[in-house]
Amino acid sequence: MKIIVVGAGITGLTAALALRERGHRVEVVAADLGGLPVAMVNPVRGKRGSVVAEAGLALPLARRLYSRYVPLHRGVWRPVAGELREKWRRKLEGSPVACEWREGGVFLPGAFWLEARRLRAAMLAGLPLRRARVVAWRERELLLAGGRRLSADLVVWAGGAAGAVHTGLGGRFSPGSQLLVGEYFASAASSGVFAAGNVVGGSYLPHRNHYAPHTTRYSEVVWILDRARALLGYQPRPLGVWSGVRWRLDGAYLHELPGGFALGGFGSTAYLLAPLYARRLADLLDS
Ligand SMILES: Cc1cc2nc3c(=O)[nH]c(=O)nc-3n(C[C@H](O)[C@H](O)[C@H](O)COP(=O)(O)OP(=O)(O)OC[C@H]3O[C@@H](n4cnc5c(N)ncnc54)[C@H](O)[C@@H]3O)c2cc1C
């Protein structure tokens, strides 16, 4: 089958590779190749230590796939306040996520961080890529900026937050930033913000019901640096910034639409869940 995958973020790339592995002819169409500099792949989320529902399936799959392309930096440390420890313990004990209690928090030996730009570049190498912006998607046909049309047997839309409008799926859009810093955190730590590699990142800005491009504000930099100081015990030196928007669909990430499928809306768990959902899509097309 000839399949066009729109999007060269982690969702589009995992889908394109999974579909190509099953023998489909795949072309990736993407407006741009920028994106998240450093990704945490951490199945334990938020202040309450909630474990992502499909972590037991998704984490080993993500580890296996990504380790073919880049080094994985294993282990994430998460401080947990004394009064919350019992709650965290209960949640983690019944879950498939391995953990060790140490240094006033929990260490997750199976979670990891990776250099996301390097990963995406390595995954993209060898995939046919067309750099173009899709302005309309109608069934099996795409209209590109400039007037050209593309068609395929199936379209997989993996356009992330910026492309979500073409899916009609709604969702929530949360802006946030990663600061590129002078320090290097070989082992990741996370609480309010996360520190991994040469990045500290996080967000507190309210979500919206539509996508709008985000530009980092000064107050956001101050907020991230304050949180980083609380986490690390010192303030890292900011050197640059990346701004982005998360798209959240809360649990339903694969949708059949006329002419194809929409994949995405993973929020902050895209790097954890994308390989699992790419495989689900490939299985669905096989069946
Ligand atoms: C501050 C911050 C920190 C984050 N940290 C993490 C983290 O640690 N771990 C994690 O898993 N996630 C994290 N996220 C979320 C993560 O960035 C996204 O969930 C992830 O990038 C989604 O991947 P995607 O492939 O679905 O979309 P994207 O990465 O947004 O890629 C979309 C692709 O589609 C293309 N596209 C869109 N519209 C069109 C169009 N009309 N025509 C052609 N191409 C189009 C784009 O050019 C791009 O190639 C973070 C987000 C923010 C804001």
The ligand as an SDF file (V2000), in Angstrom:
LIG
                    3D

 53 58  0  0  0  0  0  0  0  0999 V2000
    8.4870   22.2160   27.0740 C   0  0  0  0  0  0  0  0  0  0  0  0
    8.1090   20.8870   26.5370 C   0  0  0  0  0  0  0  0  0  0  0  0
    8.7750   19.7720   26.9870 C   0  0  0  0  0  0  0  0  0  0  0  0
    8.4320   18.5050   26.5080 C   0  0  0  0  0  0  0  0  0  0  0  0
    9.1140   17.4230   26.9760 N   0  0  0  0  0  0  0  0  0  0  0  0
    8.7760   16.1940   26.5400 C   0  0  0  0  0  0  0  0  0  0  0  0
    9.4800   15.0430   26.9910 C   0  0  0  0  0  0  0  0  0  0  0  0
   10.4140   15.1520   27.7940 O   0  0  0  0  0  0  0  0  0  0  0  0
    9.1070   13.8180   26.5280 N   0  0  0  0  0  0  0  0  0  0  0  0
    8.0750   13.6780   25.6240 C   0  0  0  0  0  0  0  0  0  0  0  0
    7.7690   12.5460   25.2310 O   0  0  0  0  0  0  0  0  0  0  0  0
    7.4160   14.7590   25.1540 N   0  0  0  0  0  0  0  0  0  0  0  0
    7.7380   16.0000   25.5910 C   0  0  0  0  0  0  0  0  0  0  0  0
    7.0600   17.0950   25.1350 N   0  0  0  0  0  0  0  0  0  0  0  0
    5.9830   16.9080   24.1880 C   0  0  0  0  0  0  0  0  0  0  0  0
    6.5570   16.6880   22.8160 C   0  0  0  0  0  0  0  0  0  0  0  0
    7.2530   17.8000   22.3440 O   0  0  0  0  0  0  0  0  0  0  0  0
    5.4470   16.4270   21.8460 C   0  0  0  0  0  0  0  0  0  0  0  0
    4.4770   15.6520   22.4430 O   0  0  0  0  0  0  0  0  0  0  0  0
    6.0000   15.6940   20.6470 C   0  0  0  0  0  0  0  0  0  0  0  0
    6.9030   16.5460   19.9740 O   0  0  0  0  0  0  0  0  0  0  0  0
    4.8910   15.2900   19.7500 C   0  0  0  0  0  0  0  0  0  0  0  0
    5.4650   14.6730   18.6340 O   0  0  0  0  0  0  0  0  0  0  0  0
    4.6760   14.6490   17.2800 P   0  0  0  0  0  0  0  0  0  0  0  0
    5.4890   13.8840   16.3380 O   0  0  0  0  0  0  0  0  0  0  0  0
    3.2830   14.1570   17.5530 O   0  0  0  0  0  0  0  0  0  0  0  0
    4.5300   16.1660   16.8500 O   0  0  0  0  0  0  0  0  0  0  0  0
    5.6510   17.2270   16.4740 P   0  0  0  0  0  0  0  0  0  0  0  0
    6.9410   16.9190   17.1180 O   0  0  0  0  0  0  0  0  0  0  0  0
    5.0180   18.5540   16.7300 O   0  0  0  0  0  0  0  0  0  0  0  0
    5.8620   17.0340   14.9110 O   0  0  0  0  0  0  0  0  0  0  0  0
    4.8630   17.4120   14.0050 C   0  0  0  0  0  0  0  0  0  0  0  0
    5.3850   17.2680   12.6040 C   0  0  0  0  0  0  0  0  0  0  0  0
    4.3120   17.5100   11.7050 O   0  0  0  0  0  0  0  0  0  0  0  0
    4.6800   18.5070   10.7800 C   0  0  0  0  0  0  0  0  0  0  0  0
    3.4780   19.2480   10.3850 N   0  0  0  0  0  0  0  0  0  0  0  0
    2.5410   19.8100   11.1780 C   0  0  0  0  0  0  0  0  0  0  0  0
    1.5900   20.3980   10.4340 N   0  0  0  0  0  0  0  0  0  0  0  0
    1.9230   20.1690    9.1430 C   0  0  0  0  0  0  0  0  0  0  0  0
    1.3440   20.5190    7.8810 C   0  0  0  0  0  0  0  0  0  0  0  0
    0.2100   21.2170    7.8140 N   0  0  0  0  0  0  0  0  0  0  0  0
    1.9660   20.1250    6.7540 N   0  0  0  0  0  0  0  0  0  0  0  0
    3.1340   19.4110    6.8040 C   0  0  0  0  0  0  0  0  0  0  0  0
    3.7260   19.0610    7.9710 N   0  0  0  0  0  0  0  0  0  0  0  0
    3.1280   19.4350    9.1100 C   0  0  0  0  0  0  0  0  0  0  0  0
    5.7060   19.3580   11.4990 C   0  0  0  0  0  0  0  0  0  0  0  0
    6.5020   20.0830   10.5870 O   0  0  0  0  0  0  0  0  0  0  0  0
    6.4800   18.2560   12.2280 C   0  0  0  0  0  0  0  0  0  0  0  0
    7.3990   17.6500   11.3410 O   0  0  0  0  0  0  0  0  0  0  0  0
    7.3970   18.3670   25.5660 C   0  0  0  0  0  0  0  0  0  0  0  0
    6.7530   19.5060   25.0790 C   0  0  0  0  0  0  0  0  0  0  0  0
    7.0910   20.7620   25.5590 C   0  0  0  0  0  0  0  0  0  0  0  0
    6.3650   21.9480   25.0280 C   0  0  0  0  0  0  0  0  0  0  0  0
  1  2  1  0
  2  3  1  0
  2 52  2  0
  3  4  2  0
  4  5  1  0
  4 50  1  0
  5  6  2  0
  6  7  1  0
  6 13  1  0
  7  8  2  0
  7  9  1  0
  9 10  1  0
 10 11  2  0
 10 12  1  0
 12 13  2  0
 13 14  1  0
 14 15  1  0
 14 50  1  0
 15 16  1  0
 16 17  1  0
 16 18  1  0
 18 19  1  0
 18 20  1  0
 20 21  1  0
 20 22  1  0
 22 23  1  0
 23 24  1  0
 24 25  2  0
 24 26  1  0
 24 27  1  0
 27 28  1  0
 28 29  2  0
 28 30  1  0
 28 31  1  0
 31 32  1  0
 32 33  1  0
 33 34  1  0
 33 48  1  0
 34 35  1  0
 35 36  1  0
 35 46  1  0
 36 37  1  0
 36 45  1  0
 37 38  2  0
 38 39  1  0
 39 40  1  0
 39 45  2  0
 40 41  1  0
 40 42  2  0
 42 43  1  0
 43 44  2  0
 44 45  1  0
 46 47  1  0
 46 48  1  0
 48 49  1  0
 50 51  2  0
 51 52  1  0
 52 53  1  0
M  END
$$$$
